[in-house]
Every structure is written in structure tokens, then in C-alpha cells.
């Protein structure tokens, strides 16, 4: 189901970080240091971690096209391989999703607005 979303400039000339993942599940993601990601900790428990505080081994929630879960209650996960500051500086944008989740999907990875990600 589609939800209404608003896109807006959220920063000018921000340094980008590159997040790489294990396996061939997704391409690298470029994002700001302060972007908060929903990270899987253990059964049904998540936390938000800023890009600059991610470490190799963190688990991103993955949203396969066919289904969002493998098995009855275990979400699909993608493991962070590396995080590095780049010498890329860009204007950056934010998306506010107007529904009860405030989350959206990026290349089969779930993300959302920093203070709006439900836990």
C-alpha cells in the first residue's frame, strides 16, 4: 500500500559516509553521519543507531520483495561489513512518510526518519 510522502532538503554540503554489506544482497549506501538506522539486537528488539556509530556486524532489517520474513517471526537481516567517511559532500534530502510507520524501503533495506522510526 502506498502512503503520502514529503521530500525536502535537510542539509547543505553534508559529508557522506559509505556503508557496505556482507554478501550480494544490496549495493553500498551513502548517507550522513547522523542518519539513524533501525538495527536488530535480538528477538523482537531493535534500536536506532547513527551511521557514525555503526560497527561491522550490525544487522540491518531487510525487506525482500517476496516477503518481509523468513519463518514465522524472524526478520530477514543484512550484516554491515564496513562504514567509512568519504570525501563526498552533497546536499541531502529527507522523506517524511505520512502513515503510522514513518518508515520506507531502500533497495530492500528498511529505514525512516530519525525521530519517527517506531521501535
N, C-alpha and C positions, 0 to 999 in steps of 0.2 A: 504494500500500500504506500502511495506517495504522500508526503507531508509537505506543507508550505515551508520554504526556507528563505532566509535573507542572507545575502553575501555582502560583506563590507570590508574596506581597508582597515586592518587592525594594527599596522605598524609600517614605518618607512625605513628603508635601509637597514633591515634587521639581519644579523648574521644567521646563516643556516647551518644546521647540523645534519649529518647523514647517518641514518640508521640502516644497517644491513642485517639480514636474517639468515638463519641456517636453512639449508635445503633450497629448493627451487620454487617455493610457494609464492613469493612475491618479490617485486622489484624493490630497490632501495627507496626509502622515504626521506625527503628533505623537509625539515621543519625548524621552528625556532626553539631556543633553549628552554623557554618557559611553557611550551605546549605540554599539557597534562594528558597522559595516556592511561586507560583502564588496564591495569596489569593483574593477571591471575596469580593469586598467592596459594590457595588451596581450595578444597571443595567448597563451592559457592561463596568464595570470599575474594574480593577484588580490592585494589587500592588505586589511587591516582598518583602517578609519578611523573615529574617534569622530565623532559628529554635530557637535560644536563645531568640528571641524577640516575638515569638508566644505567644498568650494568649488563654485560654479556650474561645470558642465561635468563633474563626477564622474559616472561611469557605474555605475548600479545594475544588477545582474543581474535580468532579467525572466523570469518563468515563465508564458508564455501557456498557456491551458487546453489547447489542442490539442496542442502540443509545446513542449519546452523549448529547441529550437534552430531557427535559420533556417539552412539549408545544412548542410554536413557537420560543421563544428566551431566555428562562430561563435555564441556565446550571444546571445540577444536582450538588448538593453540599453535602459535608460531613463536619460535625462540629467537631472541635478539642475539646476533653474532658480534656486532660491534657498533659503537657510537663514536662519531668523530666530528669535531668542529671543522668547518670548511672555511675557505677564504671567499665564499659566496655571500654577497649582501644583496638583499632584494626587498621590495615592498611585499608585505604579506597580507593575506586576507583571512577572514573568519567567516564561518557559516553558522547561523543560528537556525536550528530546526524547530519548527513550531508544532511540536507534538509532546506527548508525555515522556518520551525517552531522551530527547535532546541529543541523540547520537545519530551517526551516519556511517556509511561503509566506504572505505578507501581500499581499492584493489584487494578486496577480501579481508580487510582488517577493520575492526570497529574503532571509532574514535568519536569525539564530541567536544562540545565547548568546555573549557577548563572548569568552570564552576557549575556546569549543568549536567555532567555525566552522572547518571544515577548509580549508586552502589548498592 
